[in-house]
Amino acid sequence: MASESSFDIVSKLDRQEVDNALNQAAKEVANRFDFRGVDAGIRWSGDGIEIQANSEERANAVLDVFKSKLVKRGVSLKSIDAGEPKASGKLFKLAVALKEGISQENAKKISKIIRDEGPKGVKAQIQGDELRVSSKKKDDLQAVIALLKSKDLDVALQFVNYR
């Protein structure tokens, strides 16, 4: 009997890369002429990130700088969830939540895609906030990875523990 090959589908954030992107964004905001005198800033706030500025437009501009730094560092924008700027005194604050793990709803969607469109004989099991995909044929697993990469899912996926 041939042994089964498998891999895990996860949604994890590289915290170090997020931190590097945040520090680069903070540096750029501090040095850019268009951010002078607008009390603009970006910093960690618990598990999320807080952006502040004296106007809604400036807060959104800081968010754009942060997003560009994330992209340059290879962090998917699907792993952040930015709220709307809210007035807090004289400043506008914007909370950015970091998303990790695959929700039960998304895990079910992904396993349905694999079942409906993937090669026959491929099994997907939901294990907490990740999925284990297994098959007797490694080519089938490659096909599943290609299939999922071609889909526009609202979660950042990584494929790990390929064996």
Secondary structure, DSSP 8 states (H G I E B T S, - for coil): ----EEEEEE----HHHHHHHHHHHHHHHHH-GGGTTTT-EEEEETTEEEEEESSHHHHHHHHHHHHHHHHHTT--GGGEEE---EEETTEEEEEEEE--S--HHHHHHHHHHHHHHS-TT-EEEEETTEEEEEES-HHHHHHHHHHHHHS--SS--EEE---
